[in-house]
Amino acid sequence: MSISVVILAAGQGTRMKSSMPKVLHKISGKSMLFHAIEAAQKLSNDITVVLYHQAEMIKAQIEAKYENINFHIQDAINFPGTGGAMRGVITKNDKTLILNGDMPLVTDEALHKLTGSDADITMSVIMLDNPSGYGRVIIENNSVLEIVEQKDCDHVQLCTKSVNAGVYCVSSKLLNRYIPKLSNANSQKEYYLTDIIKMGVEENITIEPIYVDEEEFKGVNSKIDLAHAEQIHQTRIKNNFMANGVIMRLPETIYIETDVEIEGECIIENGVSLIGKTKIINSHIKSNSVVEDSILEGSDIGPMARIRPQSNLLDTHIGNFVEVKKGILDGVKAGHLSYLGDCTIGSGSNIGAGTITCNYDGKAKYQTIIGKNVFVGSDTQLVAPINIPDNVMIAAGTTVTKDPVSGDLVLSRTPQKSIAGFFYKFFIKS
């Protein structure tokens, strides 16, 4: 049966205490709402996101990343609440799955459980040892009878451990009939989506509870929740890589974003951050190194190295305190304390400690090209644009401003002077 998905993302999220919309806060490098959208895309090609608070900002970010997403702006002034968010939403398919944009841990496998039933309404239910603070879902003969808020529970209902996880799959025809009938006759003067359960019970419609994992349906309402959700998500990411053969040292200290790829025999040591669309192939990333939007193959970096966006390293050794930015390095050694920006370096070349590609003149960035088998001595400055051909030696302490010729020794130093006996004259009084 065909499924439409509606993602509720209209709330202000005041408990986040942030000017940023709650659903745009990130989990593992991706906005919470985007996690929900991507889970929904695996189920449906008819996805509607309901917006209100900072709607234009959220819509723009969605449209920059995804195609074929529908939008509905809630009339939150006249119809506040989750039921009000659904008012006027039009879906194309036989059933509508309603989920929340602040559920970044939900998976398509978990959502399939709700969509796979023949019941007119299915609702997600969590079993909690301590359900305090949650509305109780009263179930009999595997059918939902009602949802009771904790303050309205009697003694028996308070002992109920089944609580509402907030995700529903409803017959679209039924939904279209129920939503206009919702009332705001309650203490909050809001339109509650949960009232459709009461309507269904009154019409003797079977409402099937679908028992789900609390972790997957965890909502994020504060930055404490955000941090906890990210810990869970990070564990999923790292467990998946380790199950596929990646070695991780102290994985709880490692940070890996959702778009990162790791292939082959790789070692990721403690304190490493892998960010953006990074790809690691048969490489060793040592302690406290950062790789961002780059490709590393057959290479080792660190400890405490930084590979910035648009770098591509093949069969290369990058040591401690080396930073590479927009660097294409093939078979290169750069052992320590260097900045290599906007550069291409060929195989067999060695970059000495303290080498800097001077790529910025205050207005524009320029390229440094270094050929094969080039030896760059320590404390060298390469003032771009510069082209160092194959088979060149650059002496330590040299500032290179002109292109040399293959085979050259490039040397730029002031002559050394020694003043005899100066130490004794300076420090030892006669």
C-alpha positions in Angstrom: 0.0 0.0 0.0 1.3 3.5 -0.9 2.5 5.7 1.9 2.7 9.5 2.3 4.8 11.0 5.0 4.2 14.2 7.0 7.0 15.6 9.2 6.0 18.0 11.8 8.7 20.8 12.2 6.7 23.9 13.1 7.5 24.3 16.8 9.6 27.0 18.3 11.7 24.7 20.5 12.1 27.2 23.3 13.8 24.7 25.5 16.8 24.6 23.1 17.5 28.2 24.2 18.8 29.1 20.8 18.1 31.5 17.9 18.5 28.5 15.5 15.4 26.5 14.8 15.4 23.4 16.8 15.1 21.0 13.9 18.3 22.5 12.3 20.5 21.7 15.2 22.9 19.0 14.0 23.5 15.4 15.0 26.7 13.9 13.5 27.1 16.8 11.1 23.5 16.7 9.8 20.4 18.7 10.8 18.0 16.7 12.9 15.2 17.3 10.4 17.4 16.0 7.6 17.8 12.6 9.4 14.0 12.4 9.5 13.7 13.4 5.8 16.2 10.7 4.7 14.4 8.0 6.7 11.1 9.1 5.1 12.6 9.1 1.6 13.2 5.3 1.9 9.5 4.8 2.4 7.8 7.4 0.2 8.0 9.8 -2.7 5.3 12.0 -1.2 6.9 13.9 1.7 5.4 17.0 3.3 7.2 19.1 5.9 5.0 21.3 8.1 6.7 24.6 9.1 5.8 27.7 11.0 8.6 29.1 13.2 11.4 30.5 11.0 9.8 28.7 8.1 11.7 30.4 5.3 15.1 29.6 6.8 14.2 25.9 7.2 12.6 25.7 3.8 15.7 27.2 2.1 18.0 24.7 3.8 15.8 21.8 2.8 15.5 22.9 -0.8 19.3 23.4 -1.1 19.8 19.7 -0.2 16.7 17.8 -1.3 14.3 17.7 -4.3 10.6 17.0 -4.4 9.8 17.9 -0.8 6.4 19.5 -0.2 5.8 22.2 2.3 2.8 23.3 4.4 2.8 26.4 6.6 0.8 25.9 9.8 -1.7 28.6 10.8 -0.3 28.5 14.3 -2.2 31.6 15.4 -5.6 30.2 14.8 -4.8 26.5 15.0 -1.9 25.8 17.4 -0.8 22.3 18.4 0.1 19.1 16.6 -3.5 18.7 15.4 -3.5 22.2 14.1 -0.2 21.4 12.2 -2.1 18.8 10.2 -4.9 21.1 9.3 -4.9 21.7 5.5 -2.1 19.2 4.8 -2.9 17.3 1.5 -1.3 13.9 1.0 -1.5 11.7 -2.2 -1.4 8.2 -1.0 -3.7 5.7 0.8 -2.0 6.0 4.2 -0.2 8.9 5.9 2.7 8.4 8.3 3.1 11.3 10.7 6.4 11.8 12.5 8.3 14.6 14.2 11.3 16.5 12.8 13.1 16.3 16.2 13.5 12.5 16.0 17.0 12.2 14.5 17.5 8.6 15.6 14.4 7.1 13.8 15.2 4.6 11.1 13.3 3.5 8.0 13.3 -0.1 9.4 11.5 1.2 12.6 9.0 3.2 10.5 8.2 0.1 8.3 6.8 -1.5 11.4 4.1 1.2 11.6 3.3 1.2 7.8 3.1 -2.6 7.4 -0.2 -3.1 9.3 -3.6 -3.4 7.7 -5.1 -1.4 10.6 -6.7 2.0 9.8 -4.6 3.5 12.6 -1.3 2.3 14.0 0.6 4.2 16.7 4.0 3.9 18.2 4.2 2.7 21.8 7.2 2.5 24.1 7.3 0.3 27.2 9.1 2.1 30.0 10.0 0.8 33.5 9.5 4.3 34.7 6.8 6.0 32.6 6.6 9.1 34.9 5.8 12.2 33.0 4.4 10.5 29.9 0.8 10.0 28.8 -0.2 6.4 29.2 -1.5 4.3 26.3 -4.3 2.0 27.5 -4.3 -1.2 25.5 -6.6 -4.2 25.6 -6.6 -7.2 23.3 -3.8 -5.5 21.3 -6.0 -2.5 20.5 -5.6 1.0 21.8 -8.5 2.1 24.0 -7.3 5.6 24.9 -4.4 7.9 25.7 -4.5 9.4 29.2 -2.3 12.2 30.3 -0.5 11.4 33.6 -2.3 14.1 35.6 -5.6 12.5 34.5 -4.6 8.9 35.3 -6.3 6.9 38.1 -4.3 4.6 40.4 -4.5 1.6 37.9 -3.6 3.7 34.9 -0.6 5.2 36.6 0.9 1.6 36.8 0.6 1.3 33.0 4.1 1.2 31.4 3.0 1.7 27.8 3.5 5.3 26.6 2.9 7.2 23.4 6.0 7.6 21.2 4.3 10.2 19.0 4.4 8.6 15.5 1.2 7.5 13.8 0.2 5.9 10.5 -3.4 6.7 9.6 -5.7 6.0 6.7 -5.6 9.2 4.7 -9.4 9.2 4.2 -9.8 8.8 8.0 -7.3 11.5 8.6 -9.0 13.9 6.3 -12.3 13.4 8.1 -10.9 13.6 11.6 -8.6 16.6 11.4 -11.3 19.2 10.7 -13.3 17.8 13.7 -10.5 18.4 16.2 -11.3 20.8 19.1 -9.2 23.0 21.2 -11.5 22.7 24.2 -8.7 22.0 26.6 -6.6 23.9 29.2 -3.9 24.7 26.6 -6.4 25.8 23.9 -4.5 23.7 21.4 -5.5 21.2 18.8 -4.1 17.8 19.7 -3.3 15.1 17.1 -3.8 12.5 19.9 -7.5 13.3 19.8 -7.8 11.3 16.6 -7.2 8.2 18.7 -10.3 9.1 20.8 -12.3 9.6 17.6 -11.2 6.2 16.3 -12.2 4.4 19.5 -15.6 6.1 19.5 -16.2 4.7 16.0 -14.9 1.2 16.9 -12.0 1.5 14.5 -9.1 -0.8 15.3 -6.1 1.1 16.5 -3.1 -1.1 16.6 -0.2 -0.4 19.0 3.2 -0.9 17.4 5.9 -1.5 20.1 9.1 0.4 19.2 12.5 1.0 20.7 12.7 4.1 22.9 16.1 4.9 21.5 15.0 5.1 17.9 12.0 7.3 18.7 13.8 9.6 21.1 12.7 13.3 20.7 15.2 16.1 21.2 13.9 19.1 23.2 17.0 20.5 24.8 20.7 20.6 24.3 21.1 17.9 26.9 18.8 15.7 24.7 20.8 16.8 21.6 24.1 15.7 23.2 22.6 12.3 24.3 21.1 11.7 20.9 24.4 12.4 19.2 26.2 9.9 21.5 23.7 7.3 20.5 24.1 8.2 16.8 27.9 8.2 17.0 27.8 4.7 18.5 25.7 3.4 15.6 28.1 4.9 13.1 31.2 3.6 14.7 29.8 0.1 15.4 28.9 -0.2 11.7 32.4 0.6 10.6 34.0 -1.7 13.2 31.6 -4.5 12.1 33.0 -4.0 8.6 36.7 -4.3 9.7 37.8 -0.9 10.8 40.0 -0.8 13.8 39.2 2.0 16.3 41.2 2.9 19.4 39.0 4.1 22.2 36.0 4.6 19.8 34.1 6.7 22.4 36.6 9.5 21.8 36.3 9.5 18.0 33.8 11.7 16.1 32.6 10.6 12.7 30.0 12.4 10.6 27.2 10.7 8.7 28.6 11.2 5.1 32.1 9.8 5.9 33.2 6.6 4.1 35.8 4.2 5.3 37.0 1.3 3.2 39.6 -1.4 3.5 42.1 -1.9 6.2 41.9 1.2 8.3 43.0 2.3 11.8 41.4 5.2 13.5 43.0 6.2 16.7 41.6 8.1 19.7 40.5 11.7 19.5 40.2 11.7 15.7 37.5 13.7 13.9 36.3 12.8 10.4 34.1 15.5 9.1 31.9 16.1 6.0 32.3 14.1 2.8 35.6 12.5 3.9 36.7 9.2 2.4 39.4 7.0 4.1 40.8 4.0 2.2 43.4 1.7 3.6 44.8 4.4 5.8 45.9 5.1 9.4 44.6 8.2 11.1 46.6 8.8 14.3 45.6 10.4 17.6 43.8 13.8 17.6 43.9 14.4 13.9 41.2 16.1 11.9 40.2 15.2 8.3 37.5 17.3 6.6 35.9 16.9 3.2 39.0 15.1 1.9 40.2 11.8 0.4 43.0 9.7 1.9 44.2 6.5 0.4 47.1 4.3 1.4 48.2 7.1 3.7 48.9 7.8 7.4 48.5 11.1 9.1 49.2 12.5 12.6 49.2 12.5 15.4 47.7 15.9 15.6 47.6 16.6 11.9 44.9 18.5 10.1 43.6 17.8 6.6 41.3 20.6 5.5 38.7 20.5 2.7 39.4 19.5 -0.9 42.6 17.6 -0.1 43.5 14.4 -1.8 46.3 12.3 -0.3 47.6 9.1 -2.0 50.4 6.9 -0.5 51.5 9.9 1.6 52.9 10.4 5.1 51.7 13.4 7.0 53.3 13.8 10.5 52.4 15.7 13.6 51.4 19.4 13.4 51.1 19.4 9.6 48.2 21.1 8.0 47.1 20.5 4.4 44.5 22.6 2.6 43.4 22.0 -1.0 46.5 19.9 -1.3 46.9 17.1 -3.9 49.8 14.9 -2.6 50.9 11.7 -4.3 53.7 9.7 -2.5 54.8 12.6 -0.4 56.5 12.8 3.1 55.8 15.8 5.3 57.0 14.7 8.7 56.2 17.7 11.0 55.3 21.3 11.5 54.3 22.4 8.0 51.5 24.3 6.2 50.8 23.0 2.7 47.9 25.0 1.2 46.7 25.2 -2.4 49.4 22.9 -3.7 50.2 19.9 -5.8 53.2 17.7 -4.8 54.5 14.8 -6.8 55.8 11.4 -5.7 59.1 11.0 -3.9 59.2 14.5 -2.6 60.1 15.3 1.0 58.8 18.4 2.8 61.1 19.5 5.7 59.9 20.8 9.1 58.6 24.4 9.1 57.9 24.5 5.4 55.1 27.0 4.4 53.4 27.5 1.1 52.8 31.2 1.1 49.5 31.0 -0.8 47.7 34.2 0.1 48.8 37.8 -0.7 46.0 39.5 1.2 43.6 39.5 -1.8 43.9 36.2 -3.7 45.0 32.6 -3.2 47.8 31.2 -5.5 49.0 27.7 -6.4 52.3 26.0 -5.4 53.3 23.2 -7.8 56.1 20.8 -6.6 57.2 18.0 -8.9 58.6 14.6 -8.2 61.7 13.9 -6.1 62.0 17.4 -4.7 63.8 17.8 -1.4 62.5 20.8 0.5 64.7 21.7 3.5 63.5 22.8 6.8 62.1 26.3 7.4 61.5 27.0 3.7 58.9 29.5 2.4 57.5 28.9 -1.0 55.9 32.1 -2.2 53.1 31.3 -4.6 52.5 31.3 -7.5 55.6 29.0 -7.8 56.4 26.0 -9.8 59.2 23.7 -8.6 60.1 21.1 -11.3 61.2 17.5 -10.7 64.6 16.7 -9.1 65.2 20.0 -7.2 66.9 20.5 -3.8 65.9 23.5 -1.7 68.3 24.3 1.1 67.0 24.9 4.7 65.9 28.4 5.5 65.3 29.4 1.8 62.6 31.7 0.6 61.7 30.7 -3.0 60.2 33.4 -5.1 61.3 32.3 -8.6 60.8 29.1 -10.5 64.0 27.0 -10.5 65.2 24.6 -13.2 65.2 20.8 -12.8 68.4 19.7 -11.2 69.0 23.0 -9.3 70.0 23.5 -5.7 68.0 26.6 -4.6 69.7 28.5 -1.8 68.7 31.9 -0.3 70.6 32.9 2.9 72.6 35.8 4.3 76.2 34.9 4.9 77.0 33.6 8.4 79.2 35.8 10.5 81.1 34.8 13.7 82.5 37.5 16.1 85.3 35.9 18.0 85.2 36.1 21.8 81.8 38.0 21.9 80.3 35.5 24.4 82.9 36.3 27.0 82.8 40.1 26.4 79.0 40.1 26.8 78.6 37.8 29.8 81.8 38.0 31.7 82.9 41.3 33.2 86.6 41.9 33.4 
